[in-house]
Amino acid sequence: QVQLLESGGGLVQPGGSLRLSCAASGITFGLNVMAWYRRPPGKERELVAHITYGGTTIYADSVKGRFTISRDIAKNTVYLQMNSLKPEDTAVYYCNFVVAGHFYWGQGTQVTVSS
């Protein structure tokens, strides 16, 4: 059973930084993609960034140049470094792992950007 555990959310002022982490347990093979999604208040969930097993990354236009996704394969952990945060980055952030064609989700962590 694959389980994802997120950490690192919180309240930060505009222009500040946060680092999210998501550690997976129960993965024995087949890890393909690790990603971060977010659901802003009153909106649909959207892709923030993803990184493949080989290290290829994709970012949403709204976060390019500010957010960096990285992973530690040995620890089955994905990170999201968020810099220059804006109020519009406020959302619940979810990590997502694609393992052997199956999608697994973290429980979500709240990020609030406000002065």
Secondary structure, DSSP 8 states (H G I E B T S, - for coil): --EEEEE--EEE-TT--EEEEEEEES--S-EEEEEEEEE-TTS--EEEEEEETT--EEE-TTTTTTEEEEEEGGGTEEEEEE-S--GGG-EEEEEEEEETTEEEE---EEEEE--
